[in-house]
Amino acid sequence: MSDHHVVVVGGGFGGLQVVNDLKGAGVRITLVDRRNHHLFQPLLYQVATTILATSEIAWPIRRLYSDRPEVTTLLGDVSGVDTAAKELALRDGTTLRYDTLVLATGATHAYFGRDEWEPVAPGLKTLEDATTIRRRLLLAFERAETSKDPAARDALLTFTIVGAGPTGVELAGIIADLAHKTLPREFRNIDTRTTKVILVEAGPRVLPSFAPELSAYAQKVLEDLGVDVRLGQPVTNCSAEGVKIGEQFIASRTIVWAAGVQASPAATWLAGAADRAGRAVVGKDLTAPGLPEVFVIGDTASVVQENGTPVPGIAPAAKQQGSYVAKVIRARLAGRAAPSPFRYRHQGSLATIGQSAAIVDFGRIKLKGGIAWWIWGIAHIYFLIGTRSRFAVAWSWLWIYLSGQHSARLITQKETMRDES
Amino acid sequence: MSDHHVVVVGGGFGGLQVVNDLKGAGVRITLVDRRNHHLFQPLLYQVATTILATSEIAWPIRRLYSDRPEVTTLLGDVSGVDTAAKELALRDGTTLRYDTLVLATGATHAYFGRDEWEPVAPGLKTLEDATTIRRRLLLAFERAETSKDPAARDALLTFTIVGAGPTGVELAGIIADLAHKTLPREFRNIDTRTTKVILVEAGPRVLPSFAPELSAYAQKVLEDLGVDVRLGQPVTNCSAEGVKIGEQFIASRTIVWAAGVQASPAATWLAGAADRAGRAVVGKDLTAPGLPEVFVIGDTASVVQENGTPVPGIAPAAKQQGSYVAKVIRARLAGRAAPSPFRYRHQGSLATIGQSAAIVDFGRIKLKGGIAWWIWGIAHIYFLIGTRSRFAVAWSWLWIYLSGQHSARLITQKETMRDES
């Protein structure tokens, strides 16, 4: 074991990949995260929509490395980096001396300068976000059931999703399924089939990262599910009463924000250049300018490859960057030449729409419908961590398939005063 | 369908039994609960101790009655009862006219007049209580791992459970198992095997509702698991720093309250007599004095049977009372004579200690150890609602049995300022 100390900040896809790929490299590793769990974000929308339980898509980070005595896991919140002293500072006053630092701290949702929208239009990045959205979704139906005012009832039964990327499309499809298929038999005073689900997108099509014909298919499936898809229309205001799309106000008590991403403050810690989304601009070897011992990867890094294309902010890219960083560290320790610059290899894109359709875009091969849905499901179960979660998620999906009943329909946590209105 | 309207308040064991047993009785039923879910409280301690996920032991109430169009489920908080007008008032201003009212609103924990202890010594009655205790439990280990002060570390690794009834015994056993068996390999700076678990009981033995020889056995198993059992010693103070037992102060940052029960305010709504624990004193037919159309059952009722013995505050008693009330309502509707007074039939008591021992007390038959554990497990899976939960819980238990890994070790929700100290 060398004395080299690698500090990794962030236990997301990128950070874990660094730690995984440094197995046996003979370095001491400290992994710091604000949360005690790694979260499988691609399925977070299923927690928000009552399909999966929180523990099915999240794992205690320290358990993942219980058999790696050289890995120390710390629950901690980073307050800054002293790049001269090579020290990471945590909010509780602890400092960690590093030889190599990897910042993989991810991103959160952005409101394009309208942060006042956040309380009424929560985004979906953490387990708490998911249970918040789930609670608001379920409470809207509950309140509609007891409401005597038809206008209030309509506003309660109108759900608006802002942003038609994969998260927005997946949320809209599942909420429509829930309202139109799962819930109708359970309410006596309202007809949940009258629920309106509105998907608003400023751009010209849904799922813009897919091929146009797949976007068109996804839009048709959404519309068949009863989703009102509004393209080319920016949201101009969000409030507790509703949403303004262009000049039109729509009474909608539940708004979910699935547009815009803001990087974590890693760039600020390094006092280096950042792009418009706050991501740290790093070199082609993923190190910060002038700081060869500091790597920045994943959603918090802005990387332009040698061929001039940017690396997308998705899980496979973060994992590839994590592997690359581990390779660079190993080469340096061994005194070998640095590997060639990082190159992102796109393996394909997948998205689901509702409970039985999906699209798969492998470049030359494009699939849609039921087959794509099976590929999507198998791929996601494959990428989950551990036998237990794979079984649990497969069982939850099978159960919904057989019974039509969602299993995680719990309203928990207390609402703030604002929500009680 | 007659016009008779039965309003049931509370979707616990008692309330659901009334609704279940009124199937086909030709009455209109409204079931009101503050929560949207029925909770299987006997396994709540397993959510608090990272074994089960919340959705495995809770079910949306309205789903249970989706095929009973005469049953309306309302999410609502009762503010009072106008017994003269036969009207139930909800906090949102709604009123419900009833012909028959069943109050099955349960109980919460009581601090014997020391309510200021609640923030530092949370009890275990709701899903939020369980996730709060789980968070504190897991955070204590996390903070001990980063703490540099040996005294603070010891206080963080000392857990105190107040009250040695079934919940207290079950919590103490599982926490000891978690600290001494599951966690040791995951921490680098602390040895979780040095964790102290203290079970304090003012009375002379653990599990006082069981036969003395079973109490003695349970105590021995607890002590073998490393639990420090302190009998005949009342807790005289609880604070953020620790607990005072008699005159001795013990530094303990995590305290769980498993002693004392306080009934819901049902007795206050009826302005009738209440016992020391706030339970409404009702007649031998479970109706409130002078109000033959108002029944009170379960943990919020105080019933002395014809043979002079009180009905215990446990789930089987609440279910039997629910069945009895449904029988009385049916008899009245049919113009038949009232059934004979309610009589509680004790079917036995079960409790687990840690992950492989249990005790079963069927009166003449008393069992302990592995066989009792299997009976306990099968009985609890049997009483869960629905195939899905039975499979999910059985799978979670099997997984822990095979892998030794708890699955629900997530720290969620934000801590209040007080806890961050």
Contacts between the chains, C-beta under 8 A, distances in Angstrom:
chain1	res1	chain2	res2	distance
A	35	B	411	7.0
A	36	B	138	6.3
A	36	B	142	6.4
A	36	B	409	7.5
A	36	B	410	7.1
A	36	B	411	4.5
A	37	B	409	7.8
A	37	B	410	5.3
A	37	B	411	7.2
A	53	B	53	4.3
A	53	B	54	6.9
A	53	B	55	4.4
A	53	B	56	7.4
A	54	B	53	6.9
A	54	B	54	7.7
A	54	B	410	6.0
A	54	B	412	6.6
A	55	B	53	4.4
A	55	B	407	5.7
A	55	B	408	4.2
A	55	B	409	7.9
A	55	B	410	5.8
A	56	B	53	7.4
A	58	B	410	5.5
A	60	B	186	7.9
A	60	B	409	4.4
A	60	B	410	7.2
A	62	B	186	4.3
A	62	B	187	7.2
A	63	B	186	5.9
A	63	B	405	6.7
A	63	B	409	7.0
A	65	B	186	7.7
A	66	B	185	4.3
A	66	B	186	4.5
A	67	B	185	7.2
A	69	B	188	7.3
A	72	B	188	4.4
A	72	B	189	7.4
A	73	B	186	7.4
A	73	B	188	8.0
A	74	B	145	6.9
A	74	B	146	6.0
A	75	B	139	7.7
A	75	B	142	4.1
A	75	B	143	7.9
A	75	B	145	7.6
A	75	B	146	7.2
A	75	B	411	7.9
A	76	B	146	6.6
A	92	B	146	6.6
A	94	B	146	6.1
A	127	B	410	6.9
A	127	B	412	5.3
A	128	B	412	6.0
A	128	B	413	6.4
A	128	B	414	7.3
A	131	B	412	7.4
A	138	B	36	6.3
A	139	B	75	7.7
A	142	B	36	6.4
A	142	B	75	4.1
A	143	B	75	7.9
A	145	B	74	6.9
A	145	B	75	7.6
A	146	B	74	6.0
A	146	B	75	7.2
A	146	B	76	6.6
A	146	B	90	8.0
A	146	B	92	6.5
A	146	B	94	6.1
A	185	B	66	4.3
A	185	B	67	7.2
A	186	B	60	7.9
A	186	B	62	4.3
A	186	B	63	5.9
A	186	B	65	7.6
A	186	B	66	4.5
A	186	B	73	7.4
A	187	B	62	7.2
A	188	B	69	7.4
A	188	B	72	4.4
A	188	B	73	8.0
A	189	B	72	7.4
A	388	B	399	5.1
A	388	B	403	7.3
A	388	B	405	7.4
A	388	B	407	5.8
A	391	B	395	6.7
A	392	B	392	7.5
A	392	B	395	7.1
A	392	B	407	7.7
A	395	B	391	6.7
A	395	B	392	7.1
A	395	B	395	7.1
A	399	B	388	5.1
A	403	B	388	7.3
A	405	B	63	6.7
A	405	B	388	7.5
A	407	B	55	5.6
A	407	B	388	5.8
A	407	B	392	7.8
A	408	B	55	4.3
A	409	B	36	7.5
A	409	B	37	7.8
A	409	B	55	8.0
A	409	B	60	4.3
A	409	B	63	7.0
A	410	B	36	7.0
A	410	B	37	5.3
A	410	B	54	6.0
A	410	B	55	5.9
A	410	B	58	5.5
A	410	B	60	7.2
A	410	B	127	6.9
A	411	B	35	7.0
A	411	B	36	4.5
A	411	B	37	7.2
A	411	B	75	7.8
A	412	B	54	6.7
A	412	B	127	5.3
A	412	B	128	6.0
A	412	B	131	7.4
A	413	B	128	6.4
A	413	B	413	6.5
A	414	B	128	7.4
